[in-house]
Every structure is written in C-alpha cells, then in structure tokens.
Amino acid sequence: MNRKNPKVDAFLQRTKQWQAEMQELRSILLAAPLTEELKWGKPCYTFQNHNLFAIGGFKESCALLLFQGGLLKDEHHILIKPGEETQAGRMIRFTHVREIVKLKRILKAYIAEAIAAEQAGLKVKLKKITERAIPAELQAQFAKLPRFKSAFQALTPGRQRAYLLHFSAAKQSTTRAARIEKCRPQILAGKGLKDR
C-alpha cells in the first residue's frame, strides 16, 4: 500500500459530508501504484507525475473523477461525462459506502486500465478549437478589432474553448454580443473566463 499524504489526512478530517465514501475510495486508490496529493482542494492521485484520479464531494454524491476516463472501455457502463462538452474526463458517482464496496473489483480494474493507458502514452483526442463554431457576433468583433482577434487566438485552447462555450450558450444574439463585450477586457489582458 502506498503512503498516505498528511494533507489528505487533514482534508478528510475536516470533511463532514461523504467522509466514509471518500475514505473507502482512498483505500482502493492507495492499493494501486499511485502518489497521493492534495490539488485543487481535493485528494488527487498521480502516476509518474500525471493526474489520473481525484475524489470529489458534491451536494448529492461523492465521486471518483478520472481525468482520462474517456480512454477506458467502460464495459460496466458506470462512467459518466461530467458535462455535455467534456471530452476526456469521466466520473463515477456514489451515494453510499456499500456501492463502492460492491464495485471494488471493477474499480480496481478501471484503475489498472487507466494506469496502463498512461504507461502507453495514450491520450483522448481532443476537438481542436477550429472544429468549434465561432458565433457570428464574435466574428463581427474580430473583423472590427484585429487586436481583439489576436488576443483571443493567443489564449490557450482551453481558455478559448471556455469563452466559446460561454458565448454560444446564449440563445439570443443580443445576449451573445453583450457577453462578448463584457469579456473583451479580460481577453485583451490574456485571461481566461474564470481568471481574476
């Protein structure tokens, strides 16, 4: 069994909801050749310095998060896409320890499969930003302000994607235009949608 990280010990002691479920998931993950860390305020498990798993507590459930879960075969159909636009990540939700215990053998197999995929260097083929539709309102702003277009293109693909999703989520053209206008200073500053 791998060594427990004291930061994760402290995190779990402070956790009120889903503590038993998180402890059970932790014991399964620590039985694998993974390194336990605390990242983004959550227990995170890495293999050769690559993030593979995290444990998260939500309002309705506890979840095992798989950063490259899209690579797994999921023969038992237990993996869930966290969001409609999620490409690589998957999760398995739990509402009681007995669910984790019941799936323990399957979870160990999925963990081993994820580690093998990492060792083989496999990655989920992500959609390129050019494969996403750019709203007409954003294209109009780019035509008027070449500096704005250059700033947008200089953003990381993930930041570009977040902005495109944010802009495209608006149903009305006026709302899309207002969102673009509101985000323009942040884009010109080279910041992502959630950056401060």
C-alpha positions as CSV (number, residue, x, y, z in Angstrom):
1,M,0.0,0.0,0.0
2,N,1.2,3.5,-0.8
3,R,2.0,6.1,1.8
4,K,-0.8,8.4,2.9
5,N,-0.3,12.1,2.3
6,P,-0.8,14.1,5.6
7,K,-2.5,16.9,3.7
8,V,-5.2,14.4,2.5
9,D,-5.5,13.1,6.1
10,A,-6.2,16.7,7.3
11,F,-8.6,17.3,4.4
12,L,-10.6,14.1,5.2
13,Q,-10.7,15.0,9.0
14,R,-12.3,18.4,8.0
15,T,-14.8,16.8,5.6
16,K,-18.2,16.4,7.1
17,Q,-20.2,15.0,4.1
18,W,-19.1,11.8,2.3
19,Q,-16.2,11.2,4.6
20,A,-16.8,7.4,4.8
21,E,-17.2,7.2,1.0
22,M,-14.0,9.2,0.4
23,Q,-12.1,7.0,2.9
24,E,-13.2,3.9,1.0
25,L,-12.2,5.3,-2.4
26,R,-8.9,6.4,-0.9
27,S,-8.1,2.9,0.3
28,I,-8.8,1.5,-3.1
29,L,-6.6,4.1,-4.9
30,L,-3.8,3.7,-2.4
31,A,-3.6,0.0,-3.2
32,A,-2.5,1.0,-6.7
33,P,0.9,2.4,-7.7
34,L,-0.3,6.0,-7.4
35,T,1.0,9.0,-5.5
36,E,-1.5,10.8,-3.2
37,E,-1.5,14.6,-3.3
38,L,-3.9,17.4,-2.4
39,K,-4.6,19.5,-5.5
40,W,-7.4,22.0,-6.2
41,G,-8.6,21.3,-2.6
42,K,-9.3,17.6,-3.4
43,P,-7.4,14.3,-2.9
44,C,-5.6,13.7,-6.3
45,Y,-3.8,10.6,-7.4
46,T,-1.0,10.7,-9.9
47,F,1.1,8.2,-11.8
48,Q,4.6,9.4,-12.8
49,N,3.5,13.0,-12.2
50,H,0.4,12.8,-14.4
51,N,-3.0,13.4,-12.8
52,L,-5.2,10.3,-13.2
53,F,-7.8,10.4,-10.4
54,A,-9.4,12.7,-7.9
55,I,-12.0,12.3,-5.2
56,G,-14.7,14.9,-5.0
57,G,-17.7,15.5,-2.8
58,F,-20.8,17.1,-4.2
59,K,-24.2,18.0,-2.8
60,E,-25.9,14.9,-3.9
61,S,-23.0,12.4,-4.2
62,C,-19.3,11.6,-3.8
63,A,-17.4,10.8,-7.0
64,L,-14.3,9.2,-8.3
65,L,-13.0,11.5,-11.0
66,L,-11.0,10.0,-13.9
67,F,-9.0,12.7,-15.8
68,Q,-8.6,10.4,-18.9
69,G,-11.7,8.3,-18.4
70,G,-12.7,8.7,-22.0
71,L,-9.9,6.2,-22.8
72,L,-11.5,3.4,-20.8
73,K,-13.7,0.7,-22.3
74,D,-16.3,1.1,-19.6
75,E,-17.7,-2.4,-20.0
76,H,-19.9,-2.0,-16.9
77,H,-21.3,1.4,-18.1
78,I,-20.6,3.2,-14.9
79,L,-18.6,6.2,-16.2
80,I,-20.5,9.5,-16.6
81,K,-19.4,12.6,-18.5
82,P,-19.4,15.4,-16.0
83,G,-20.7,17.9,-18.6
84,E,-22.0,17.9,-22.1
85,E,-18.8,19.4,-23.5
86,T,-16.4,17.2,-21.5
87,Q,-14.0,15.4,-23.8
88,A,-11.6,13.4,-21.7
89,G,-12.8,13.3,-18.1
90,R,-15.3,10.9,-16.6
91,M,-16.7,10.3,-13.1
92,I,-18.3,7.5,-11.1
93,R,-20.9,8.8,-8.5
94,F,-21.6,7.2,-5.2
95,T,-24.2,7.9,-2.5
96,H,-23.2,5.2,0.0
97,V,-20.1,3.2,1.0
98,R,-21.9,-0.1,0.2
99,E,-22.0,1.0,-3.5
100,I,-18.2,1.4,-3.5
101,V,-17.6,-1.9,-1.7
102,K,-19.9,-3.6,-4.3
103,L,-17.9,-2.2,-7.2
104,K,-14.5,-2.6,-5.6
105,R,-13.3,-5.3,-8.0
106,I,-14.5,-3.3,-11.0
107,L,-13.0,0.0,-9.7
108,K,-9.6,-1.7,-9.3
109,A,-9.8,-3.0,-12.9
110,Y,-10.7,0.5,-14.2
111,I,-7.8,2.0,-12.1
112,A,-5.4,-0.6,-13.6
113,E,-6.7,0.2,-17.1
114,A,-6.2,3.9,-16.6
115,I,-2.6,3.3,-15.4
116,A,-1.9,1.1,-18.4
117,A,-3.2,3.8,-20.7
118,E,-0.9,6.3,-19.1
119,Q,2.1,4.0,-19.3
120,A,1.3,3.5,-23.0
121,G,1.1,7.3,-23.5
122,L,-2.5,7.2,-24.7
123,K,-4.4,10.5,-24.7
124,V,-8.0,11.3,-25.6
125,K,-8.1,13.0,-29.0
126,L,-9.5,16.4,-28.1
127,K,-11.5,18.5,-30.5
128,K,-9.5,21.4,-31.8
129,I,-10.7,24.9,-31.3
130,T,-11.1,25.3,-35.1
131,E,-13.6,22.5,-35.0
132,R,-16.0,24.6,-32.8
133,A,-18.4,27.1,-34.3
134,I,-17.4,30.7,-33.7
135,P,-20.5,32.8,-33.1
136,A,-21.3,35.4,-35.7
137,E,-21.2,38.1,-33.1
138,L,-17.6,37.2,-32.2
139,Q,-16.6,37.0,-35.8
140,A,-18.0,40.6,-36.3
141,Q,-16.0,41.8,-33.3
142,F,-12.8,40.2,-34.7
143,A,-13.4,41.9,-38.1
144,K,-13.8,45.3,-36.3
145,L,-10.9,44.8,-33.9
146,P,-8.0,42.8,-35.2
147,R,-6.2,43.3,-31.9
148,F,-9.1,41.6,-30.1
149,K,-8.8,38.6,-32.6
150,S,-5.1,38.3,-32.0
151,A,-5.6,38.4,-28.2
152,F,-8.2,35.7,-28.4
153,Q,-6.0,33.5,-30.6
154,A,-3.1,34.0,-28.2
155,L,-5.2,32.3,-25.4
156,T,-4.7,28.7,-24.6
157,P,-7.1,26.3,-26.4
158,G,-8.8,25.6,-23.1
159,R,-9.4,29.3,-22.4
160,Q,-10.7,29.8,-26.0
161,R,-13.0,26.8,-25.6
162,A,-14.4,28.2,-22.3
163,Y,-15.2,31.5,-23.9
164,L,-16.8,29.9,-27.0
165,L,-19.0,27.8,-24.8
166,H,-19.9,30.8,-22.7
167,F,-20.8,32.9,-25.7
168,S,-22.6,30.1,-27.6
169,A,-24.7,29.2,-24.6
170,A,-26.7,32.4,-25.0
171,K,-29.8,31.8,-27.1
172,Q,-30.3,35.4,-28.3
173,S,-27.9,37.4,-30.5
174,T,-28.1,40.4,-28.2
175,T,-27.1,38.3,-25.2
176,R,-24.1,36.8,-27.1
177,A,-23.0,40.3,-28.1
178,A,-23.3,41.5,-24.5
179,R,-21.3,38.6,-23.2
180,I,-18.5,39.2,-25.8
181,E,-18.4,42.9,-24.9
182,K,-18.2,42.1,-21.2
183,C,-15.4,39.6,-21.7
184,R,-13.4,41.7,-24.1
185,P,-11.1,43.4,-21.5
186,Q,-10.3,40.1,-19.9
187,I,-9.5,38.5,-23.2
188,L,-7.3,41.5,-24.2
189,A,-5.5,41.0,-20.8
190,G,-4.8,37.4,-21.8
191,K,-7.0,36.0,-19.0
192,G,-9.4,33.1,-19.1
193,L,-13.1,33.3,-18.3
194,K,-12.7,32.3,-14.7
195,D,-9.4,34.1,-14.1
196,R,-9.3,37.1,-11.8
